[in-house]
Amino acid sequence: MEIRNNINENDELIGYSPCSTYVPIRKPKTFIINLDDPPQTRWNEVVQQHLQFIPALIADLRRQQEEELGPRLFAISLTFILKKISYLPQEVLNELKGIATLTESHGLDLTKLLMLNFGYDFTARCTSAVIEGPSYSNLESRKKTIYLLRNLDWESKPLRQLTIEVNFQRQGKTVFRAITFAFFIGILTGVKFPTDGNGGFSISLNYRKISDSLFGAFGRVIDSKASKVSTCIREVLETCITYEQAVDVLATKLLVAPCYLIVAGIEEGQGCIITRNPGTEENRISLLPNDSFHIGSYRYLVQTNIDHWRETPLPIAHDDELLMDANERRKAAAQSCDLLEQFAKNANFTKKTEIANWFQGCWEILLQRPVLNRHTIFSSILIADENPQNPIRTCVINNINHL
């Protein structure tokens, strides 16, 4: 990949994908959500700046649900999700109601907001990787830290216009940061920074499909004890302090959907992929010498949308493009992690040029085919031991139908 410095007021050009055709990339806009504000009003600025995108979002939302479910199951799913309203945490419900007061006149009522906010648990695809690398905040010590690399794939073009970074604050201080979407209050990709020098971790969510049947999923939607996955992740980022606390909650919480939860801490060895069934943890792999894909001084883990112990997709993948190529995305990311690890073994990370090359290698993992594909919405590099005032390294991918 060729890296170019070409920055203007609105966009930051990261570079080219390795597929010879130029791919425009921009930074998401950053917003502050003050958790001390009333839930009904805390998202007002975000909503008001994205009202013009609602018509395209509604049309795309209906297309996705009818393609996934068909018209009959789409109607049934609305009934189930409306029943969930009474079981939602009050703060979550108040946030959604507050957003709806601003959006319903534009066609995005509370029902459609619920559909959007439940959508990821059942429809999106992703690639995530955890890798040890240099501590950018403490180069002189040659200390290692953990990087979480993340591509979010979703067959929804409007989401590119809705991608934002959110700095969640309480009493004027950052609690956590996240890459999310306007009108979406859950978290799919987020980072919690150390508190008083302790803890710190980042999380990403990858979709998992284990059954053709959606009726079990609908039943869990109205289970008062089951949490939306994205709501659970937000709760963890808000309330947990340490990597160990975060992993424990993510591994044990009753969820509405199966998934892969990828977690990275700040100390050597603090990285894992939790393979979840709705009720229980099915499997876990960690950044430990006897329990990772690769053993060495810079180890890594890669997760797409296929169980890490499988080489081929389950028959239920059918003609789903992103499920069918999950193993190819995993292999491509792993090969690039190998190359980055070899570079790191011989690098002197006290030099700025070596750090720049390291980050270029991280971007190359994410911005290569098929890891980067026509459904990729954004790419992010999350590092929990950085200054919490620094934005997450993220680029929103635009106009890549040629991939």
N, C-alpha and C positions, 0 to 999 in steps of 0.2 A: 504494500500500500504506500502510495506517495502522500506525505503529509505536507499541507500547504498552509501558510499563514495568510488568511484572507478574511479579515474580520470587519464587519460593519455594525451599525447601531442595532440592527434587528437579528442578525444571524451570525453564528460562529461556524465557519466551515472547518470541519475536522479533517476531511480528506476525501479520497476516492475509495470505493469498495474495490476488492481485487478483481472485479468482473469487467474491467476495461471501460465501463460506461460511468460517467460522472454521476454521483449521487449527492444532491443537495442536503445539507444537514444544518439544523438550527438549534439554538438553545431554547428551552421552555421558559416562559415567564414565571417569576417567583412571586408568591403571595404569602402574607403572614396570616395565620389563623390564631386568634387570641382565645385560648381555652378559658379565660376568665370572662369573656363576653357571653351573653345568653346564647344558648344553642340555636335559637330561632333566627339570630341575626349574624352569626359569626362568618357565614359563607356569602354574605351579601355582595361584597366587592367582586369575588370570583364569579358569581352568577351574573351580575350586571354586565361584566365585560365579555360574556360568552352567549348572551341571549340570541345573537344573530345566527348561531350555529344550531339552534334547536330544531328547525324543520328538517334539516339533513339528518340529524341524530335520530329523530323519531322515525323517519322513513327507514333508516338503516336498522334500528332496533327491531322494528316489526319484520323486516326481511330476515334478519338473523334468527329470530325466534320461530318464524314459520318454516324456515329451512331446517332448523334443528329439530323442531317438534311436529311440524305440520299444523294446519289450521285448527284441527280438533284439539290436539294436545296443547296448542298455544292457548286456546280459550280455557282449558282445564287448568293450565299453569297459572293463569291470572287469578282463578278462584283460590288456589292454594296459597299464592303469595299474598293475596288480600287478607287471608286468615292469619298470616304471620304478623300482621301489624300489631295486634294486641300483645304479642310475645316479644317484640323488639325492646331492647333497653330504652328507657325513657329519653335519655340524652340523644340516642341515635334517632328515635322517632321525631323528637323536637327539631333536630337539624334538618331532617327530610321535610317536615312540615314547613319549616322556615324557607327552605329552597322553593318548595311548591308554591308558596304565596307569590313568589316573583316569576315563576315559570308557567303557571297554569294558564295564564292568559295567552301564552305563546304555544299552547298545546301540550306542554309537558306537565301533566298533573301528577298527583301523588302515586297513582297506580303505575304509571310509566316510569316514574323515578324508582319505584321498588323493583320493577323489571330490570332496569339498567343496573341497579346496585346488586341484584342477585345474579346478573348475567355472567360475571367472570367465573363464579363457582362451577358453572356448567359448560362454558363455551370457549374460553380463550386458550391459547397455546404459548409456550415460552421456551427459552434456553437460559440456563443459569450455570455459573461456574464459581467455585471457591478455590482460591490459590494464595499461597503464602508469598509475600513480596516485601520490599523495603518499607520501613516505617517512614513515610514522607515527612512526618512531624518531628522525627528524631533521627536524622540521617547520621550524625556523628557517632551515635552509639552502635550503628550497624544492626539495630534491632529489627526483627521481622514483625510484620503484622499481617492481617488477613484481608484480602480483597474479595468482594462479591461482584462478579460481572454478570450483567443481566440484559437480555433482549426480551422485550414483551411483544408478542405476535398476536394480532387479533384481526380478523377479517372485517374491519370497520374503518373505512377511510375517515369519517368525521372525527374519530378519536385523535388523529394527528393535530387537528386544530384545537382540541380540548386538553391536550397534554400540558400539565403545569407542574411546577415544583412548589411544595407547600412547607413553610417553616412554622411548625406548631409551637406556640409559645405559651408560657404561664408566668405571670408576674414579670414580663419583659424578658424572660430568658428562654432560650430554645430548649424544648423538651425532646423533640425529634424532628427529622425532616423526611419528606416523602416525595416520590414522583407519582402523580395520580392524574385524574381527569376532572374537569369541571363537572358538577352535578353528581359526583361520585364521592361518598364520604368514607368508604372503607379504604384500606391500604393494601396494595399488592407489592409495593417496593418501598422499603423505608430503612432509616438508619437512626439508631439511638446512640448518642455520644456519651462518653464517660461522665458520671456524676461525682463531683469532688474527687476526681482522679480514679474512680472505681468503675468497673464494668464497661459497657459499650458493645454494641452488636448491630448487625444489619440483617434484614430478612427479605427474601423474595418468595413469591408463590408461583408454582407451576401447576397447570391443569393435569389431572389424571383421570382416565376413563377406564373403568373396570367392568362395566355392564352396559348392555343395550337398553335396559329398562330404566325409564325415568320415574316410574311410580314410587319406587323406594326413595328417590331423591325428593319427590314432592311430599312424601310423608314426613321426611326429616325437616323439610322447610317449616312445617307447622308444629314440629316438636318444640315445646317451650324450652327445653333444656339444650337444644342444639344451636350452635352459633354459626352465623355466616363466617366463612374463613377470613374474608377481608376485614370483618369487624373484630375477629379474634386477634388478627395481626395488629390492628390499631391499638387494641387494649394492651397487648404485650408491649408495644413501643411506648405507650403512655405510662404503664405501671411497673414493668420489670426493670431492674437495674443491671443485672449481670447476664452474661451469656448463658450461664447454667440455669438461671431462673426462666429465661426466655425459652430455652429448649424444653424444659420440663412442662411448661404450660402448652406449648405447641404440640408436644407429643401426647398429651393426655386429654385435652379439651374435646368434648363431644362436638362434632362439626356436621354441617348439612351435606357435605360432599367430600369424596376422596380427593387427595391432592398430594403434591410434593412440596415440602417446606424446606427452603434452603436457608441456613443460618451461618453467619460468620461473626466471630468475636474480634478481639484485638491482640490476643496472645497466641504464640505458636501452638498449633494443634487445635485451636478453637474454630472448627468448621465442621458442618455436618449436613447431610441430606436426610430428612425424615420422610419416609414413605407412609402416608396415612390412608387408612380406611376411615369412614366417618366416625366410627366409635372407638377405634384403637389404632395404635402405631403398629404397622406391619413390619417395618424394617428400618434400620438406620446404618449409614456408613459415615465415618468421621475421618478427620485429618490425623490419623494415627498410623505409624509405620506398618502395622499388620492389618490395617483395615481401610486402605485407600487404593485407588486405581494405580497409583504410581508411588514408589518409594524413593525418596531422595531429600535433598536439603530444601527444595521448594516443591512441596506436594500439592496436588489439586484434586478436585472432584467436579464432575460435570453431570448436569441433569437436564433432560429435555422433557418429553412427554411420554416416555416409555420407562418401565421399571428398569433399574440399573442392572438387574440380573438377566434381562432378556436381550436377545439380539434381533428379534423380529417383532413387529407390532402384533397385537392380538387381533383375531378375525373381526372383532367389533370396530376396528378402525375403518373398515369398509373403504370408501373413496375419500376419506378425510385427508387432504393433502398434508397438513402439518402433523397429523398422527403417523401417516405412512412414512414420512421422511425423518421421523424423530431420531432413528438410529444414525442416519447420515449426518444430521446436525450434531449429534453427540460425538461421532468419530472426528468430524472436522474440527470441533472445538478442542477435543482432547489432543489432536495432533499439534495444534497451535500452542496449547499449554505446554506440551513437550518442548517445543522450540523456545518458548519463553523461559522455561526452567533451565534449559541449557545455557541460554544467555545469562541468566541470573547467577549461575554458578561462577562465572568468570568476571562479573561486573563489579565495578567499584562505585557503590551507590553514594559515595560522598561527592561525586561529580554530577553537575547538573545535566550534562549531556547523557550520562548513563540513566539518570532518572527519566529524562525525556524519551529515551529509547525504550525504557521499561513501559511507560504509559502508551507509547506507540504500539508495543507488542500487545498490551491489553486491548486496545481498540481493534487491532487486527484479528483478535479472537472473535470479536463481536461483529465486525464489518466485513466478513467473508461469506461467500455462498457455501452451503445453504443456511448457515447460521443467520446471516442477513438474507431476508427473502421478501417477496412482494407484500407480505402481511406484517412486516415488522413496523411497529409504531415508534418505539424509542429504544435506545441503548444507553446503559448506565454503568458507571464504575462507582461502587460504594465502599468507603473506608471509614470505619467507626472511630479511629483514633485521631481524626483530623479536627481542626478548629470547627466548632459547630456553626460558626458564622459563614463558613465557606459553602457555596452551593454544591450540590451533588453534581459530579461530572456526568452530564447527560446530553445526548443529542437526539432530537426528534427527526425521524427519517421522512423525507418528502418525495412523492412522485417517483416510485420505483416499480412501476408496473412492468418494466422491461425484464426484471429478474425472473 
